[in-house]
């Protein structure tokens, strides 16, 4: 009886070992699902009641979004004048740059939202017919936070952009410090008052007529909606806010035609005591410059996401 018990025990142990071995062995032979890659969803549509039309937007989704159930911080990345929601995806190489920054540990895994803003300058227009700023704050952000796994607290929300988008991101960072924790404008389209007053009539009307009022000349351009969004007013209002701890990173090329406006912006921030980082690098108003700036932008906003 003892012998048969031993034999039975040996057989069972052997079967267990054989099963374990075969299980381990066969697992190696079974094709494993590939590691997910990041994805760009380009030109998605959001029906806006405020604007009365569909608005397109593109989204960068980090690779681990598809293999986890966690929620992610969000960077709203704004395009420049005459571009659209595909600017950063097609010319800015955002997917490759973000992938590399995240994989190297230089940036947090994040969702990047790139909305189309036409030539609205991301603000409410002078005639009140294009309320893009209202759309962005009241419709786009809530939509993104309902459609994707997003960390919806202020400290996990950032805004950045280039040129017209640099202007828009700075406006949002200063006007809505209760919504954004960090802000990184590149080649922000801020003009000096002298540049605005002396701008050619056709250029003013074509580029700035919608946001600030067409047909204006000279010093009249500095009033109305232009004054509402003047960096000095925005900075003064921001400095009085209880949320005056937004992290600002400003970057403009030394050969950029907007460098004088950016220097004025920097001086106003300094004179008002608003903390910020300011960079002037070798370069002009070009995609090669903005692509070279994006890794540092991703690293900078990631620091604001960390707790």
C-alpha positions as CSV (number, residue, x, y, z in Angstrom):
1,X,0.0,0.0,0.0
2,X,2.8,2.4,0.9
3,X,4.5,1.6,-2.4
4,X,1.4,2.3,-4.4
5,X,0.9,5.6,-2.6
6,X,4.5,6.6,-3.5
7,X,4.0,5.5,-7.1
8,X,0.7,7.5,-7.3
9,X,2.4,10.5,-5.8
10,X,5.3,10.3,-8.2
11,X,3.0,10.0,-11.2
12,X,1.0,13.1,-10.1
13,X,4.1,15.1,-9.4
14,X,5.5,14.1,-12.8
15,X,2.3,15.1,-14.6
16,X,2.3,18.5,-12.7
17,X,5.9,19.1,-13.8
18,X,5.2,18.0,-17.3
19,X,2.2,20.3,-17.5
20,X,4.2,23.2,-16.1
21,X,7.0,22.6,-18.5
22,X,4.7,22.3,-21.5
23,X,2.8,25.3,-20.5
24,X,6.0,27.4,-20.2
25,X,7.2,26.0,-23.5
26,X,4.0,26.4,-25.4
27,X,3.6,30.0,-24.2
28,X,6.8,30.9,-26.0
29,X,5.5,29.4,-29.2
30,X,2.1,31.1,-29.1
31,X,2.3,34.5,-31.0
32,X,2.0,37.3,-28.4
33,X,0.0,40.4,-29.2
34,X,2.3,43.2,-30.5
35,X,3.1,46.1,-28.1
36,X,0.8,48.9,-29.0
37,X,2.1,52.0,-30.8
38,X,1.0,55.5,-30.2
39,X,-1.8,56.7,-32.6
40,X,-2.9,59.9,-34.2
41,X,-6.6,60.3,-34.8
42,X,-6.8,63.1,-37.3
43,X,-9.6,65.4,-38.1
44,X,-12.2,64.1,-35.7
45,X,-15.4,66.2,-35.5
46,X,-17.1,68.1,-32.7
47,X,-20.4,69.8,-33.3
48,X,-20.3,73.2,-31.7
49,X,-23.5,74.9,-30.6
50,X,-21.5,78.1,-29.8
51,X,-20.0,78.3,-33.3
52,X,-22.9,76.7,-35.1
53,X,-20.7,74.3,-37.1
54,X,-18.5,71.2,-36.8
55,X,-15.0,71.8,-35.5
56,X,-12.2,69.4,-36.5
57,X,-9.5,68.3,-34.1
58,X,-6.7,65.8,-34.0
59,X,-5.5,63.7,-31.0
60,X,-2.2,62.0,-30.2
61,X,-2.7,59.0,-28.0
62,X,0.3,57.6,-26.2
63,X,1.1,53.9,-26.7
64,X,0.2,52.8,-23.2
65,X,-3.3,54.4,-23.5
66,X,-4.4,51.2,-25.3
67,X,-3.0,48.7,-22.8
68,X,-4.0,50.5,-19.5
69,X,-7.1,51.8,-17.8
70,X,-5.4,54.9,-16.3
71,X,-6.3,58.5,-17.0
72,X,-3.9,60.9,-18.7
73,X,-2.8,64.6,-18.5
74,X,-3.6,66.7,-21.6
75,X,-1.7,69.2,-23.6
76,X,-3.7,71.4,-25.9
77,X,-1.3,72.2,-28.8
78,X,-2.4,75.1,-31.0
79,X,-1.6,75.6,-34.7
80,X,-0.5,78.8,-36.4
81,X,-2.1,81.2,-38.9
82,X,-3.5,79.6,-42.0
83,X,-2.8,76.1,-40.6
84,X,-5.4,73.7,-39.2
85,X,-5.7,70.6,-36.9
86,X,-3.3,68.7,-39.1
87,X,-0.4,71.3,-38.9
88,X,1.3,69.7,-35.9
89,X,0.7,66.1,-37.1
90,X,1.9,66.6,-40.7
91,X,4.6,69.3,-40.4
92,X,5.4,69.4,-36.7
93,X,6.2,65.6,-36.5
94,X,4.4,65.6,-33.2
95,X,3.9,61.8,-33.1
96,X,7.6,60.9,-33.5
97,X,8.8,63.7,-31.2
98,X,6.3,62.8,-28.4
99,X,7.0,59.1,-28.7
100,X,10.7,59.7,-28.4
101,X,10.3,62.1,-25.4
102,X,8.0,59.7,-23.6
103,X,10.2,56.6,-24.3
104,X,13.3,58.4,-23.2
105,X,11.7,59.5,-19.9
106,X,11.9,63.1,-20.8
107,X,8.2,63.6,-20.9
108,X,5.1,62.2,-19.2
109,X,2.8,59.9,-21.1
110,X,0.1,62.4,-22.2
111,X,-2.8,63.0,-24.6
112,X,-2.2,65.9,-27.1
113,X,-5.2,67.6,-28.5
114,X,-4.8,69.8,-31.7
115,X,-8.0,71.7,-32.6
116,X,-8.7,73.6,-35.8
117,X,-9.1,77.3,-35.1
118,X,-9.2,78.8,-38.6
119,X,-7.9,82.3,-38.4
120,X,-9.7,83.1,-35.2
121,X,-6.6,83.8,-33.2
122,X,-8.3,81.6,-30.6
123,X,-10.3,84.5,-29.2
124,X,-13.8,86.0,-29.4
125,X,-13.9,88.2,-32.4
126,X,-14.4,92.0,-32.4
127,X,-17.8,91.7,-34.0
128,X,-18.9,88.9,-31.7
129,X,-19.7,86.5,-34.5
130,X,-16.8,84.1,-34.0
131,X,-16.7,83.1,-30.3
132,X,-13.8,80.6,-30.6
133,X,-12.5,81.3,-27.1
134,X,-16.0,80.4,-25.6
135,X,-16.0,77.3,-27.7
136,X,-12.6,76.2,-26.5
137,X,-13.3,76.7,-22.8
138,X,-16.9,75.7,-22.7
139,X,-17.2,73.0,-25.3
140,X,-13.9,71.6,-26.5
141,X,-12.3,70.9,-23.0
142,X,-15.5,69.3,-21.6
143,X,-15.8,67.2,-24.8
144,X,-12.2,65.9,-24.6
145,X,-12.7,65.1,-20.9
146,X,-15.9,63.1,-21.7
147,X,-14.5,61.2,-24.7
148,X,-11.1,60.2,-23.5
149,X,-9.6,59.0,-20.2
150,X,-8.4,62.3,-19.1
151,X,-7.3,63.7,-15.7
152,X,-9.6,66.7,-15.5
153,X,-8.0,68.6,-12.7
154,X,-6.2,71.9,-13.5
155,X,-2.7,70.5,-12.6
156,X,-3.0,67.9,-15.4
157,X,-3.9,70.4,-18.1
158,X,-1.5,72.4,-20.3
159,X,-1.6,74.6,-23.4
160,X,1.1,75.5,-26.0
161,X,1.2,76.6,-29.6
162,X,3.1,78.3,-32.3
163,X,2.7,81.8,-33.8
164,X,-1.0,82.5,-33.8
165,X,-1.3,79.5,-31.5
166,X,1.5,80.9,-29.4
167,X,-0.7,84.0,-29.0
168,X,-3.7,81.9,-28.2
169,X,-1.9,79.7,-25.7
170,X,-0.5,82.8,-23.8
171,X,-4.0,84.4,-23.8
172,X,-5.5,81.2,-22.3
173,X,-2.6,80.8,-19.8
174,X,-3.1,84.3,-18.5
175,X,-6.9,84.5,-18.7
176,X,-7.6,81.0,-17.3
177,X,-5.1,80.2,-14.6
178,X,-7.8,78.2,-12.9
179,X,-7.9,75.9,-15.9
180,X,-4.3,75.5,-17.0
181,X,-1.3,74.7,-14.9
182,X,1.4,75.4,-17.6
183,X,1.7,77.4,-20.8
184,X,4.3,77.3,-23.5
185,X,4.0,79.7,-26.4
186,X,6.5,79.4,-29.3
187,X,7.1,82.4,-31.6
188,X,4.0,84.0,-30.0
189,X,2.3,86.4,-32.4
190,X,2.5,89.5,-30.2
191,X,3.2,92.7,-32.0
192,X,4.6,95.9,-30.5
193,X,2.1,98.8,-30.5
194,X,4.2,100.5,-33.1
195,X,4.1,97.5,-35.3
196,X,0.4,97.2,-35.0
197,X,-0.2,100.9,-35.7
198,X,2.1,101.0,-38.7
199,X,1.0,97.7,-40.3
200,X,-0.1,97.9,-43.9
201,X,-3.9,98.3,-44.2
202,X,-4.4,95.2,-46.4
203,X,-2.2,93.1,-44.1
204,X,-4.1,94.3,-41.0
205,X,-7.5,93.6,-42.5
206,X,-6.5,90.2,-43.9
207,X,-4.7,88.9,-40.8
208,X,-6.1,90.8,-37.8
209,X,-9.3,92.3,-39.1
210,X,-11.5,89.4,-37.8
211,X,-10.2,89.2,-34.3
212,X,-9.6,92.9,-33.7
213,X,-11.7,94.8,-36.2
214,X,-11.3,95.5,-39.9
215,X,-10.8,98.9,-41.4
216,X,-9.0,100.3,-38.4
217,X,-6.0,102.6,-38.8
218,X,-3.2,103.9,-36.7
219,X,-3.8,104.3,-33.0
220,X,-7.5,103.3,-33.4
221,X,-6.2,99.7,-33.8
222,X,-5.0,99.8,-30.2
223,X,-8.5,100.2,-28.7
224,X,-11.5,97.9,-28.6
225,X,-10.8,94.1,-28.9
226,X,-7.0,94.7,-29.3
227,X,-6.9,96.4,-26.0
228,X,-9.0,93.6,-24.4
229,X,-6.3,91.1,-25.4
230,X,-3.3,93.3,-25.0
231,X,-0.6,91.4,-23.1
232,X,-0.2,94.2,-20.5
233,X,-3.9,94.0,-19.6
234,X,-3.8,90.2,-19.5
235,X,-0.7,90.2,-17.3
236,X,-2.1,92.8,-14.9
237,X,-5.4,90.8,-14.5
238,X,-3.5,87.5,-14.1
239,X,-1.2,89.0,-11.4
240,X,-4.3,89.7,-9.3
241,X,-5.7,86.1,-9.6
242,X,-5.4,83.7,-6.8
243,X,-4.2,81.2,-9.3
244,X,-1.1,83.2,-10.3
245,X,1.1,80.1,-10.3
246,X,0.9,79.0,-13.9
247,X,4.3,77.9,-15.2
248,X,5.2,79.8,-18.4
249,X,7.8,78.8,-21.0
250,X,8.3,81.3,-23.8
251,X,10.6,80.6,-26.8
252,X,11.3,82.7,-29.9
253,X,14.0,82.6,-32.5
254,X,16.5,85.5,-32.7
255,X,15.7,85.9,-36.5
256,X,11.9,85.7,-36.0
257,X,10.0,88.7,-37.2
258,X,8.0,88.5,-33.9
259,X,11.1,88.8,-31.7
260,X,10.4,92.4,-30.7
261,X,6.9,91.6,-29.6
262,X,8.2,88.6,-27.6
263,X,10.8,90.8,-25.9
264,X,8.1,93.3,-24.9
265,X,6.0,90.4,-23.5
266,X,9.0,89.2,-21.5
267,X,9.6,92.7,-20.2
268,X,6.0,93.1,-19.1
269,X,6.1,89.7,-17.3
270,X,9.3,90.7,-15.5
271,X,8.1,94.1,-14.5
272,X,4.9,92.6,-13.1
273,X,6.8,89.9,-11.2
274,X,5.2,87.0,-13.1
275,X,7.5,84.0,-13.0
276,X,8.5,82.6,-16.4
277,X,11.2,81.0,-18.4
278,X,12.3,82.8,-21.6
279,X,14.4,81.4,-24.4
280,X,15.9,83.1,-27.5
281,X,17.6,80.5,-29.7
282,X,19.1,80.6,-33.1
283,X,16.3,80.4,-35.7
284,X,13.5,82.0,-37.5
285,X,9.7,81.6,-37.9
286,X,9.8,78.1,-39.3
287,X,8.7,74.5,-38.7
288,X,12.3,73.4,-38.2
289,X,12.5,75.8,-35.3
290,X,9.2,74.7,-33.8
291,X,10.1,71.0,-34.2
292,X,13.3,71.7,-32.4
293,X,11.4,73.4,-29.6
294,X,8.7,70.8,-29.0
295,X,10.8,68.3,-27.0
296,X,11.5,71.0,-24.4
297,X,7.9,72.0,-24.4
298,X,6.9,68.4,-23.6
299,X,9.4,68.2,-20.9
300,X,8.4,71.5,-19.4
301,X,4.7,70.8,-19.2
302,X,5.4,67.3,-17.9
303,X,7.1,68.9,-14.9
304,X,3.9,70.7,-14.1
305,X,2.0,67.4,-14.3
306,X,4.2,65.8,-11.6
307,X,3.1,66.0,-8.0
